[in-house]
């Protein structure tokens, strides 16, 4: 598969990133896109275009710490899902951050929810791609989350400190211990 990670270039590519971001993530989960772009210019966030044979296939947006990388947003365009692009892109992202801990958050699979099957499917996907359960859970803006990753160990305090040190105190203040 001819899949590459590239930095966004040109207004057209930025528009594709923005459109996929708005389509793939519910309003309740989205940060203001202008804030993400400011963090990108500052170097605390990376925005990656996934390109297959030169065509836009998806996005990966990270928050970067000195030793830890949070995959904050990850999406493949709808018509391209189920073709192995997501798994290949995760491999490329982990390679781009080789030597650093790499993690992501998923909505808890341990509770009943209207989208529980979707949550379980998402978790199976990430585990099948080689990510591991980190055993850490937290409540992020009122939503119980599980942490999956590679090359790192995270507990609640480390997770909260990551947000404080690499994103902002306000977000860290909205992280609580997960309910049992």
SELOVO-382695 format. One record per atom (N, C-alpha, C, O): x, y, z; atom name. Coordinates in Angstrom, 2 decimals, padded with zeros to 5 digits. Example, Ala and Ser with C-alpha at 12.3 -4.5 7.8 and 13.67 -1.06 7.14 Angstrom:
BEGIN
PT/xx/yy/zz/site
PT/013.19/-005.69/007.80/N
PT/012.30/-004.50/007.80/CA
PT/013.20/-003.30/007.80/C
PT/014.24/-003.32/008.46/O
PT/012.85/-002.25/007.08/N
PT/013.67/-001.06/007.14/CA
PT/012.90/000.03/007.87/C
PT/013.41/001.14/008.04/O
This chain:
BEGIN
PT/xx/yy/zz/site
PT/000.86/-001.18/000.00/N
PT/000.00/000.00/000.00/CA
PT/000.90/001.23/000.00/C
PT/001.81/001.34/000.81/O
PT/000.63/002.12/-000.89/N
PT/001.42/003.35/-001.01/CA
PT/000.82/004.42/-000.09/C
PT/000.14/005.34/-000.55/O
PT/001.08/004.29/001.20/N
PT/000.55/005.24/002.18/CA
PT/001.70/006.03/002.78/C
PT/002.74/005.47/003.14/O
PT/001.51/007.34/002.88/N
PT/002.54/008.22/003.42/CA
PT/001.92/009.19/004.42/C
PT/000.74/009.53/004.32/O
PT/002.74/009.62/005.38/N
PT/002.39/010.71/006.27/CA
PT/003.03/011.96/005.72/C
PT/004.22/011.97/005.42/O
PT/002.25/013.01/005.58/N
PT/002.81/014.26/005.07/CA
PT/002.29/015.42/005.90/C
PT/001.21/015.36/006.49/O
PT/003.07/016.48/005.93/N
PT/002.64/017.73/006.56/CA
PT/001.66/018.42/005.62/C
PT/001.82/018.34/004.40/O
PT/000.67/019.11/006.16/N
PT/-000.29/019.79/005.28/CA
PT/000.38/020.90/004.47/C
PT/001.16/021.69/005.00/O
PT/000.06/020.95/003.21/N
PT/000.56/022.02/002.34/CA
PT/-000.55/022.45/001.42/C
PT/-001.22/021.63/000.79/O
PT/-000.75/023.74/001.35/N
PT/-001.75/024.30/000.45/CA
PT/-003.13/024.40/001.07/C
PT/-003.50/023.61/001.93/O
PT/-003.86/025.39/000.63/N
PT/-005.19/025.66/001.18/CA
PT/-006.14/024.49/000.93/C
PT/-006.99/024.19/001.77/O
PT/-006.00/023.82/-000.22/N
PT/-006.87/022.69/-000.53/CA
PT/-006.71/021.56/000.46/C
PT/-007.70/020.96/000.89/O
PT/-005.47/021.27/000.83/N
PT/-005.22/020.18/001.78/CA
PT/-005.74/020.57/003.16/C
PT/-006.33/019.74/003.85/O
PT/-005.53/021.83/003.56/N
PT/-006.05/022.28/004.86/CA
PT/-007.57/022.17/004.90/C
PT/-008.14/021.82/005.93/O
PT/-008.22/022.47/003.80/N
PT/-009.67/022.37/003.73/CA
PT/-010.12/020.91/003.88/C
PT/-011.10/020.63/004.57/O
PT/-009.41/019.98/003.24/N
PT/-009.74/018.56/003.38/CA
PT/-009.57/018.10/004.83/C
PT/-010.40/017.35/005.34/O
PT/-008.50/018.55/005.48/N
PT/-008.28/018.19/006.88/CA
PT/-009.43/018.70/007.73/C
PT/-009.99/017.96/008.54/O
PT/-009.78/019.96/007.55/N
PT/-010.85/020.56/008.33/CA
PT/-012.18/019.84/008.10/C
PT/-012.90/019.55/009.05/O
PT/-012.50/019.55/006.85/N
PT/-013.77/018.88/006.53/CA
PT/-013.84/017.49/007.17/C
PT/-014.88/017.12/007.72/O
PT/-012.75/016.73/007.10/N
PT/-012.76/015.40/007.71/CA
PT/-012.85/015.51/009.23/C
PT/-013.56/014.74/009.87/O
PT/-012.14/016.47/009.79/N
PT/-012.20/016.70/011.24/CA
PT/-013.64/016.98/011.68/C
PT/-014.11/016.41/012.66/O
PT/-014.33/017.84/010.96/N
PT/-015.71/018.20/011.31/CA
PT/-016.67/017.03/011.10/C
PT/-017.63/016.87/011.85/O
PT/-016.42/016.22/010.09/N
PT/-017.28/015.08/009.78/CA
PT/-017.07/013.92/010.74/C
PT/-018.02/013.27/011.16/O
PT/-015.82/013.66/011.07/N
PT/-015.49/012.43/011.80/CA
PT/-015.68/012.53/013.31/C
PT/-015.83/011.50/013.98/O
PT/-015.68/013.74/013.86/N
PT/-015.74/013.87/015.31/CA
PT/-016.95/014.70/015.73/C
PT/-017.19/015.77/015.18/O
PT/-017.72/014.20/016.71/N
PT/-018.88/014.97/017.16/CA
PT/-018.44/016.29/017.80/C
PT/-017.34/016.40/018.33/O
PT/-019.32/017.27/017.74/N
PT/-019.01/018.60/018.27/CA
PT/-018.52/018.53/019.71/C
PT/-017.64/019.31/020.10/O
PT/-019.06/017.62/020.49/N
PT/-018.68/017.53/021.91/CA
PT/-017.22/017.08/022.09/C
PT/-016.65/017.27/023.17/O
PT/-016.62/016.49/021.06/N
PT/-015.24/015.99/021.16/CA
PT/-014.23/016.90/020.47/C
PT/-013.02/016.70/020.61/O
PT/-014.70/017.88/019.73/N
PT/-013.79/018.70/018.95/CA
PT/-013.27/019.90/019.73/C
PT/-014.02/020.59/020.41/O
PT/-011.97/020.13/019.61/N
PT/-011.37/021.38/020.06/CA
PT/-011.59/022.40/018.95/C
PT/-011.78/022.01/017.79/O
PT/-011.56/023.68/019.26/N
PT/-011.62/024.66/018.16/CA
PT/-010.45/024.42/017.19/C
PT/-009.30/024.33/017.62/O
PT/-010.75/024.34/015.90/N
PT/-009.72/024.01/014.93/CA
PT/-008.63/025.07/014.89/C
PT/-007.46/024.76/014.65/O
PT/-009.01/026.33/015.12/N
PT/-008.01/027.40/015.18/CA
PT/-006.99/027.17/016.29/C
PT/-005.81/027.49/016.12/O
PT/-007.43/026.61/017.41/N
PT/-006.51/026.30/018.50/CA
PT/-005.55/025.18/018.09/C
PT/-004.36/025.24/018.41/O
PT/-006.05/024.20/017.39/N
PT/-005.19/023.10/016.92/CA
PT/-004.13/023.66/015.97/C
PT/-002.96/023.29/016.05/O
PT/-004.53/024.55/015.08/N
PT/-003.57/025.15/014.14/CA
PT/-002.53/025.99/014.86/C
PT/-001.36/025.98/014.49/O
PT/-002.96/026.73/015.89/N
PT/-001.98/027.52/016.68/CA
PT/-000.99/026.60/017.36/C
PT/000.21/026.89/017.39/O
PT/-001.47/025.50/017.93/N
PT/-000.58/024.54/018.58/CA
PT/000.38/023.91/017.57/C
PT/001.53/023.62/017.89/O
PT/-000.11/023.70/016.34/N
PT/000.73/023.16/015.27/CA
PT/001.85/024.15/014.94/C
PT/003.01/023.76/014.82/O
PT/001.49/025.42/014.78/N
PT/002.51/026.43/014.49/CA
PT/003.52/026.54/015.63/C
PT/004.70/026.80/015.39/O
PT/003.07/026.35/016.84/N
PT/003.93/026.43/018.02/CA
PT/004.80/025.17/018.19/C
PT/005.81/025.20/018.89/O
PT/004.41/024.08/017.54/N
PT/005.20/022.85/017.62/CA
PT/004.77/021.89/018.71/C
PT/005.44/020.88/018.94/O
PT/003.67/022.17/019.39/N
PT/003.20/021.26/020.44/CA
PT/002.21/020.23/019.90/C
PT/001.85/019.29/020.61/O
PT/001.79/020.42/018.67/N
PT/000.87/019.50/018.00/CA
PT/001.42/019.22/016.60/C
PT/001.96/020.11/015.95/O
PT/001.27/017.99/016.17/N
PT/001.56/017.66/014.78/CA
PT/000.24/017.36/014.10/C
PT/-000.64/016.71/014.68/O
PT/000.09/017.83/012.88/N
PT/-001.05/017.50/012.04/CA
PT/-000.49/016.75/010.85/C
PT/000.34/017.27/010.10/O
PT/-000.94/015.52/010.68/N
PT/-000.48/014.66/009.60/CA
PT/-001.60/014.41/008.61/C
PT/-002.74/014.15/008.99/O
PT/-001.27/014.48/007.34/N
PT/-002.17/014.04/006.28/CA
PT/-001.78/012.61/005.95/C
PT/-000.59/012.30/005.79/O
PT/-002.75/011.76/005.84/N
PT/-002.52/010.41/005.35/CA
PT/-002.81/010.47/003.86/C
PT/-003.90/010.86/003.44/O
PT/-001.83/010.09/003.06/N
PT/-002.01/010.12/001.61/CA
PT/-001.76/008.74/001.04/C
PT/-000.74/008.10/001.31/O
PT/-002.71/008.30/000.24/N
PT/-002.55/007.03/-000.47/CA
PT/-002.44/007.35/-001.95/C
PT/-003.35/007.91/-002.56/O
PT/-001.31/006.99/-002.52/N
PT/-001.03/007.28/-003.93/CA
PT/-001.24/008.76/-004.24/C
PT/-001.75/009.10/-005.31/O
PT/-000.86/009.63/-003.32/N
PT/-000.94/011.07/-003.52/CA
PT/-002.29/011.68/-003.22/C
PT/-002.42/012.91/-003.25/O
PT/-003.31/010.86/-002.93/N
PT/-004.64/011.38/-002.63/CA
PT/-004.89/011.40/-001.13/C
PT/-004.39/010.54/-000.40/O
PT/-005.65/012.38/-000.68/N
PT/-005.97/012.54/000.73/CA
PT/-006.79/011.35/001.23/C
PT/-007.84/011.03/000.68/O
PT/-006.28/010.70/002.28/N
PT/-006.95/009.52/002.82/CA
PT/-007.39/009.69/004.27/C
PT/-008.32/009.01/004.71/O
PT/-006.75/010.59/005.03/N
PT/-007.13/010.73/006.43/CA
PT/-006.23/011.69/007.17/C
PT/-005.37/012.36/006.59/O
PT/-006.44/011.73/008.49/N
PT/-005.67/012.64/009.35/CA
PT/-005.22/011.95/010.63/C
PT/-005.86/011.01/011.11/O
PT/-004.12/012.43/011.15/N
PT/-003.66/012.09/012.49/CA
PT/-003.19/013.37/013.15/C
PT/-002.35/014.09/012.60/O
PT/-003.72/013.67/014.31/N
PT/-003.37/014.89/015.03/CA
PT/-002.88/014.49/016.41/C
PT/-003.57/013.78/017.14/O
PT/-001.69/014.94/016.77/N
PT/-001.08/014.54/018.04/CA
PT/-000.89/015.74/018.96/C
PT/-000.88/016.89/018.53/O
PT/-000.75/015.45/020.22/N
PT/-000.23/016.40/021.20/CA
PT/001.10/015.82/021.65/C
PT/001.17/014.65/022.05/O
PT/002.14/016.63/021.59/N
PT/003.49/016.12/021.78/CA
PT/004.10/016.57/023.09/C
PT/004.15/017.76/023.40/O
PT/004.56/015.60/023.85/N
PT/005.37/015.87/025.03/CA
PT/006.79/015.45/024.73/C
PT/007.06/014.88/023.67/O
PT/007.71/015.72/025.65/N
PT/009.10/015.33/025.39/CA
PT/009.29/013.82/025.24/C
PT/010.11/013.38/024.44/O
PT/008.53/013.04/026.01/N
PT/008.70/011.58/025.98/CA
PT/007.43/010.83/025.60/C
PT/007.47/009.62/025.36/O
PT/006.30/011.54/025.56/N
PT/005.01/010.92/025.28/CA
PT/004.30/011.66/024.14/C
PT/004.38/012.88/024.03/O
PT/003.61/010.88/023.31/N
PT/002.82/011.42/022.22/CA
PT/001.39/010.91/022.39/C
PT/001.16/009.71/022.50/O
PT/000.44/011.84/022.41/N
PT/-000.98/011.48/022.45/CA
PT/-001.55/011.61/021.04/C
PT/-001.52/012.69/020.45/O
PT/-002.07/010.51/020.51/N
PT/-002.79/010.58/019.24/CA
PT/-004.18/011.10/019.59/C
PT/-005.06/010.35/020.02/O
PT/-004.36/012.39/019.39/N
PT/-005.56/013.09/019.85/CA
PT/-006.74/012.87/018.91/C
PT/-007.86/012.67/019.36/O
PT/-006.49/012.92/017.60/N
PT/-007.53/012.70/016.59/CA
PT/-006.95/011.83/015.49/C
PT/-005.82/012.03/015.05/O
PT/-007.75/010.87/015.05/N
PT/-007.31/009.96/014.01/CA
PT/-008.54/009.55/013.21/C
PT/-009.51/009.04/013.78/O
PT/-008.51/009.77/011.90/N
PT/-009.67/009.41/011.08/CA
PT/-009.23/009.11/009.65/C
PT/-008.31/009.73/009.11/O
PT/-009.91/008.15/009.07/N
PT/-009.75/007.81/007.66/CA
PT/-011.05/008.20/006.96/C
PT/-012.13/008.02/007.51/O
PT/-010.94/008.73/005.76/N
PT/-012.13/009.11/005.00/CA
PT/-013.07/007.91/004.84/C
PT/-012.63/006.78/004.63/O
PT/-014.38/008.17/004.96/N
PT/-015.38/007.10/004.94/CA
PT/-015.24/006.13/003.77/C
PT/-015.27/004.92/003.99/O
PT/-015.10/006.60/002.54/N
PT/-015.05/005.62/001.44/CA
PT/-013.81/004.73/001.47/C
PT/-013.76/003.73/000.75/O
PT/-012.82/005.08/002.27/N
PT/-011.57/004.31/002.30/CA
PT/-011.45/003.41/003.53/C
PT/-010.48/002.67/003.66/O
PT/-012.44/003.46/004.42/N
PT/-012.38/002.65/005.64/CA
PT/-012.51/001.17/005.29/C
PT/-013.14/000.80/004.30/O
PT/-011.90/000.34/006.14/N
PT/-011.98/-001.10/005.95/CA
PT/-011.01/-001.64/004.91/C
PT/-011.12/-002.79/004.49/O
PT/-010.05/-000.81/004.49/N
PT/-009.08/-001.23/003.47/CA
PT/-007.66/-001.35/004.02/C
PT/-006.70/-001.48/003.25/O
PT/-007.53/-001.29/005.34/N
PT/-006.21/-001.43/005.95/CA
PT/-005.44/-000.12/006.09/C
PT/-004.31/-000.12/006.56/O
PT/-006.05/000.99/005.68/N
PT/-005.37/002.28/005.74/CA
PT/-005.12/002.70/007.20/C
PT/-004.04/003.19/007.53/O
PT/-006.11/002.51/008.05/N
PT/-005.96/002.90/009.46/CA
PT/-004.82/002.15/010.13/C
PT/-004.01/002.76/010.83/O
PT/-004.76/000.85/009.93/N
PT/-003.70/000.04/010.54/CA
PT/-002.33/000.45/010.01/C
PT/-001.37/000.58/010.77/O
PT/-002.24/000.66/008.71/N
PT/-000.96/001.08/008.11/CA
PT/-000.57/002.47/008.61/C
PT/000.61/002.72/008.86/O
PT/-001.54/003.35/008.74/N
PT/-001.26/004.71/009.23/CA
PT/-000.77/004.69/010.67/C
PT/000.14/005.44/011.03/O
PT/-001.37/003.85/011.49/N
PT/-000.89/003.73/012.88/CA
PT/000.56/003.28/012.93/C
PT/001.34/003.77/013.73/O
PT/000.92/002.33/012.07/N
PT/002.32/001.90/012.00/CA
PT/003.23/003.07/011.62/C
PT/004.29/003.24/012.22/O
PT/002.82/003.86/010.64/N
PT/003.62/005.01/010.22/CA
PT/003.74/006.05/011.34/C
PT/004.81/006.62/011.56/O
PT/002.65/006.28/012.04/N
PT/002.68/007.25/013.15/CA
PT/003.61/006.78/014.26/C
PT/004.40/007.56/014.78/O
PT/003.50/005.51/014.63/N
PT/004.39/005.00/015.69/CA
PT/005.85/005.05/015.25/C
PT/006.74/005.30/016.06/O
PT/006.09/004.82/013.98/N
PT/007.46/004.91/013.46/CA
PT/007.96/006.36/013.51/C
PT/009.12/006.61/013.83/O
PT/007.08/007.30/013.19/N
PT/007.46/008.72/013.22/CA
PT/007.88/009.16/014.63/C
PT/008.66/010.10/014.78/O
PT/007.34/008.49/015.63/N
PT/007.64/008.85/017.03/CA
PT/008.44/007.74/017.73/C
PT/008.35/007.59/018.95/O
PT/009.19/007.00/016.96/N
PT/009.97/005.90/017.53/CA
PT/010.83/006.41/018.69/C
PT/011.44/007.48/018.60/O
PT/010.87/005.65/019.76/N
PT/011.65/006.04/020.93/CA
PT/010.83/006.82/021.95/C
PT/011.32/007.12/023.04/O
PT/009.60/007.14/021.60/N
PT/008.72/007.86/022.53/CA
PT/007.52/006.97/022.85/C
PT/007.15/006.10/022.07/O
PT/006.93/007.21/024.00/N
PT/005.69/006.53/024.33/CA
PT/004.58/007.09/023.45/C
PT/004.55/008.28/023.16/O
PT/003.68/006.23/023.04/N
PT/002.61/006.60/022.11/CA
PT/001.32/006.08/022.71/C
PT/001.20/004.89/023.00/O
PT/000.33/006.97/022.89/N
PT/-000.93/006.51/023.46/CA
PT/-002.12/007.25/022.89/C
PT/-001.98/008.29/022.23/O
PT/-003.29/006.70/023.15/N
PT/-004.54/007.32/022.75/CA
PT/-005.61/007.00/023.77/C
PT/-005.45/006.13/024.63/O
PT/-006.72/007.72/023.64/N
PT/-007.85/007.55/024.55/CA
PT/-009.02/006.99/023.75/C
PT/-009.26/007.39/022.61/O
PT/-009.75/006.06/024.37/N
PT/-011.00/005.59/023.78/CA
PT/-012.07/005.66/024.86/C
PT/-011.78/005.55/026.05/O
PT/-013.31/005.86/024.42/N
PT/-014.41/005.84/025.38/CA
PT/-014.47/004.45/026.02/C
PT/-014.23/003.44/025.36/O
PT/-014.78/004.43/027.29/N
PT/-014.77/003.19/028.06/CA
PT/-015.66/002.12/027.43/C
PT/-016.78/002.38/027.01/O
PT/-015.12/000.91/027.39/N
PT/-015.88/-000.25/026.93/CA
PT/-016.46/-001.01/028.12/C
PT/-017.11/-002.04/027.94/O
PT/-016.22/-000.51/029.31/N
PT/-016.60/-001.21/030.54/CA
PT/-017.97/-000.79/031.07/C
PT/-018.38/-001.21/032.15/O
PT/-018.67/000.05/030.32/N
PT/-019.97/000.53/030.78/CA
PT/-020.99/000.41/029.66/C
PT/-020.64/000.36/028.48/O
PT/-022.25/000.35/030.05/N
PT/-023.31/000.35/029.05/CA
PT/-023.40/001.73/028.43/C
PT/-023.31/002.75/029.11/O
PT/-023.57/001.75/027.14/N
PT/-023.71/003.00/026.40/CA
PT/-024.46/002.69/025.11/C
PT/-024.39/001.56/024.61/O
PT/-025.17/003.67/024.57/N
PT/-025.89/003.43/023.32/CA
PT/-024.96/002.97/022.18/C
PT/-025.39/002.24/021.29/O
PT/-023.69/003.42/022.21/N
PT/-022.74/003.05/021.15/CA
PT/-021.71/002.04/021.65/C
PT/-020.56/002.04/021.20/O
PT/-022.11/001.17/022.57/N
PT/-021.16/000.22/023.17/CA
PT/-020.51/-000.67/022.11/C
PT/-019.31/-000.93/022.18/O
PT/-021.27/-001.14/021.13/N
PT/-020.69/-002.00/020.10/CA
PT/-019.64/-001.25/019.29/C
PT/-018.61/-001.82/018.92/O
PT/-019.89/000.01/019.01/N
PT/-018.90/000.84/018.29/CA
PT/-017.64/000.98/019.14/C
PT/-016.53/000.89/018.62/O
PT/-017.80/001.21/020.43/N
PT/-016.66/001.33/021.34/CA
PT/-015.84/000.05/021.36/C
PT/-014.62/000.08/021.30/O
PT/-016.53/-001.10/021.45/N
PT/-015.83/-002.39/021.47/CA
PT/-015.11/-002.63/020.15/C
PT/-013.98/-003.13/020.14/O
PT/-015.74/-002.29/019.06/N
PT/-015.12/-002.45/017.74/CA
PT/-013.87/-001.59/017.62/C
PT/-012.84/-002.04/017.12/O
PT/-013.95/-000.35/018.09/N
PT/-012.80/000.56/018.05/CA
PT/-011.65/-000.02/018.89/C
PT/-010.50/-000.01/018.46/O
PT/-011.98/-000.52/020.07/N
PT/-010.93/-001.09/020.93/CA
PT/-010.30/-002.31/020.26/C
PT/-009.08/-002.46/020.27/O
PT/-011.11/-003.19/019.67/N
PT/-010.57/-004.37/018.98/CA
PT/-009.63/-003.94/017.85/C
PT/-008.57/-004.54/017.66/O
PT/-010.02/-002.89/017.11/N
PT/-009.18/-002.40/016.03/CA
PT/-007.81/-001.98/016.57/C
PT/-006.78/-002.42/016.05/O
PT/-007.79/-001.14/017.59/N
PT/-006.52/-000.65/018.11/CA
PT/-005.68/-001.79/018.70/C
PT/-004.46/-001.80/018.52/O
PT/-006.30/-002.73/019.39/N
PT/-005.55/-003.86/019.94/CA
PT/-005.00/-004.73/018.81/C
PT/-003.89/-005.25/018.91/O
PT/-005.77/-004.90/017.73/N
PT/-005.29/-005.70/016.60/CA
PT/-004.13/-005.02/015.88/C
PT/-003.36/-005.67/015.17/O
PT/-003.99/-003.71/016.08/N
PT/-002.89/-002.95/015.47/CA
PT/-001.65/-002.93/016.38/C
PT/-000.66/-002.27/016.06/O
PT/-001.71/-003.64/017.48/N
PT/-000.54/-003.75/018.33/CA
PT/-000.51/-002.82/019.53/C
PT/000.45/-002.85/020.30/O
PT/-001.54/-002.00/019.70/N
PT/-001.57/-001.19/020.92/CA
PT/-001.99/-002.09/022.08/C
PT/-002.61/-003.14/021.88/O
PT/-001.64/-001.68/023.26/N
PT/-001.92/-002.48/024.45/CA
PT/-002.74/-001.68/025.43/C
PT/-002.67/-000.45/025.48/O
PT/-003.52/-002.40/026.23/N
PT/-004.23/-001.74/027.32/CA
PT/-003.19/-001.29/028.33/C
PT/-002.35/-002.08/028.76/O
PT/-003.24/-000.02/028.72/N
PT/-002.26/000.51/029.66/CA
PT/-002.74/000.37/031.11/C
PT/-001.99/000.65/032.05/O
PT/-003.98/-000.05/031.28/N
PT/-004.52/-000.24/032.63/CA
PT/-004.92/001.07/033.30/C
PT/-005.33/001.08/034.46/O
PT/-004.81/002.16/032.58/N
PT/-005.17/003.47/033.15/CA
PT/-006.53/003.88/032.60/C
PT/-006.83/003.71/031.42/O
PT/-007.32/004.43/033.48/N
PT/-008.62/004.96/033.09/CA
PT/-008.79/006.32/033.75/C
PT/-008.24/006.57/034.83/O
PT/-009.55/007.17/033.10/N
PT/-009.80/008.51/033.66/CA
PT/-011.12/009.01/033.10/C
PT/-011.64/008.49/032.12/O
PT/-011.63/010.02/033.75/N
PT/-012.85/010.69/033.28/CA
PT/-012.41/012.02/032.70/C
PT/-011.96/012.91/033.43/O
PT/-012.54/012.15/031.39/N
PT/-012.09/013.34/030.67/CA
PT/-013.32/014.12/030.24/C
PT/-014.11/013.65/029.42/O
PT/-013.48/015.32/030.79/N
PT/-014.66/016.14/030.50/CA
PT/-015.95/015.34/030.68/C
PT/-016.88/015.44/029.88/O
PT/-015.99/014.54/031.75/N
PT/-017.20/013.81/032.10/CA
PT/-017.38/012.48/031.40/C
PT/-018.37/011.80/031.62/O
PT/-016.42/012.08/030.54/N
PT/-016.53/010.83/029.79/CA
PT/-015.45/009.86/030.28/C
PT/-014.27/010.19/030.30/O
PT/-015.88/008.67/030.69/N
PT/-014.92/007.66/031.13/CA
PT/-014.12/007.16/029.93/C
PT/-014.68/006.77/028.91/O
PT/-012.81/007.19/030.09/N
PT/-011.90/006.82/029.01/CA
PT/-010.96/005.71/029.46/C
PT/-010.63/005.58/030.64/O
PT/-010.53/004.90/028.49/N
PT/-009.47/003.92/028.69/CA
PT/-008.28/004.39/027.86/C
PT/-008.45/005.03/026.82/O
PT/-007.08/004.07/028.32/N
PT/-005.88/004.46/027.59/CA
PT/-005.22/003.22/027.00/C
PT/-005.04/002.21/027.67/O
PT/-004.87/003.33/025.73/N
PT/-004.17/002.27/025.00/CA
PT/-002.88/002.88/024.48/C
PT/-002.83/004.07/024.18/O
PT/-001.84/002.07/024.36/N
PT/-000.61/002.63/023.83/CA
PT/000.50/001.63/023.67/C
PT/000.31/000.42/023.79/O
PT/001.67/002.17/023.39/N
PT/002.92/001.40/023.23/CA
PT/004.06/002.17/023.86/C
PT/004.08/003.40/023.88/O
PT/005.02/001.42/024.37/N
PT/006.27/001.99/024.88/CA
PT/006.08/002.99/026.00/C
PT/006.87/003.92/026.15/O
PT/005.02/002.82/026.79/N
PT/004.81/003.73/027.91/CA
PT/003.99/003.04/028.99/C
PT/003.29/002.06/028.75/O
PT/004.10/003.59/030.16/N
PT/003.22/003.21/031.25/CA
PT/002.58/004.50/031.73/C
PT/003.25/005.51/031.95/O
PT/001.29/004.46/031.88/N
PT/000.56/005.64/032.32/CA
PT/-000.36/005.27/033.46/C
PT/-001.05/004.25/033.42/O
PT/-000.36/006.08/034.47/N
PT/-001.37/005.99/035.49/CA
PT/-002.14/007.30/035.48/C
PT/-001.84/008.19/034.69/O
PT/-003.11/007.41/036.33/N
PT/-003.96/008.59/036.36/CA
PT/-003.13/009.87/036.53/C
PT/-003.34/010.84/035.80/O
PT/-002.21/009.88/037.48/N
PT/-001.44/011.10/037.76/CA
PT/-000.54/011.49/036.58/C
PT/-000.42/012.68/036.27/O
PT/000.08/010.52/035.94/N
PT/000.94/010.80/034.78/CA
PT/000.11/011.34/033.62/C
PT/000.53/012.26/032.91/O
PT/-001.06/010.77/033.43/N
PT/-001.97/011.20/032.37/CA
PT/-002.40/012.65/032.60/C
PT/-002.36/013.46/031.67/O
PT/-002.81/012.97/033.80/N
PT/-003.24/014.33/034.12/CA
PT/-002.07/015.31/033.96/C
PT/-002.25/016.41/033.44/O
PT/-000.88/014.91/034.39/N
PT/000.31/015.76/034.25/CA
PT/000.65/015.98/032.77/C
PT/001.11/017.06/032.40/O
PT/000.43/014.97/031.93/N
PT/000.68/015.13/030.49/CA
PT/-000.17/016.27/029.94/C
PT/000.33/017.14/029.23/O
PT/-001.44/016.27/030.28/N
PT/-002.32/017.35/029.82/CA
PT/-001.87/018.70/030.36/C
PT/-001.82/019.69/029.62/O
PT/-001.55/018.75/031.63/N
PT/-001.12/020.01/032.25/CA
PT/000.13/020.55/031.57/C
PT/000.21/021.73/031.25/O
PT/001.09/019.68/031.35/N
PT/002.40/020.12/030.85/CA
PT/002.45/020.33/029.34/C
PT/003.26/021.12/028.85/O
PT/001.59/019.65/028.60/N
PT/001.70/019.68/027.13/CA
PT/000.47/020.23/026.43/C
PT/000.49/020.43/025.21/O
PT/-000.59/020.46/027.17/N
PT/-001.78/021.07/026.58/CA
PT/-002.12/022.32/027.37/C
PT/-001.72/023.42/026.98/O
PT/-002.85/022.18/028.48/N
PT/-003.06/023.34/029.34/CA
PT/-003.68/022.93/030.68/C
PT/-004.23/021.83/030.82/O
PT/-003.59/023.81/031.64/N
PT/-004.08/023.52/032.98/CA
PT/-005.59/023.35/032.99/C
PT/-006.11/022.50/033.72/O
PT/-006.30/024.12/032.19/N
PT/-007.75/024.04/032.15/CA
PT/-008.19/022.62/031.79/C
PT/-009.08/022.06/032.43/O
PT/-007.58/022.02/030.76/N
PT/-007.92/020.65/030.37/CA
PT/-007.56/019.68/031.49/C
PT/-008.34/018.77/031.81/O
PT/-006.39/019.86/032.09/N
PT/-005.98/018.98/033.19/CA
PT/-006.97/019.05/034.35/C
PT/-007.22/018.05/035.03/O
PT/-007.54/020.23/034.58/N
PT/-008.53/020.39/035.64/CA
PT/-009.83/019.65/035.35/C
PT/-010.63/019.43/036.26/O
PT/-010.04/019.25/034.09/N
PT/-011.25/018.53/033.71/CA
PT/-011.00/017.02/033.57/C
PT/-011.77/016.31/032.94/O
PT/-009.92/016.57/034.18/N
PT/-009.64/015.13/034.23/CA
PT/-009.84/014.68/035.67/C
PT/-009.28/015.26/036.60/O
PT/-010.65/013.66/035.84/N
PT/-010.91/013.10/037.16/CA
PT/-010.64/011.60/037.12/C
PT/-010.49/011.01/036.05/O
PT/-010.57/011.02/038.28/N
PT/-010.42/009.56/038.32/CA
PT/-011.69/008.92/037.77/C
PT/-012.80/009.40/038.01/O
PT/-011.49/007.85/037.02/N
PT/-012.63/007.16/036.41/CA
PT/-013.49/006.52/037.49/C
PT/-013.01/006.08/038.53/O
PT/-014.78/006.48/037.20/N
PT/-015.68/005.79/038.11/CA
PT/-015.50/004.31/037.91/C
PT/-015.27/003.84/036.80/O
PT/-015.61/003.59/038.98/N
PT/-015.44/002.12/038.92/CA
PT/-016.57/001.47/038.18/C
PT/-016.59/000.25/038.03/O
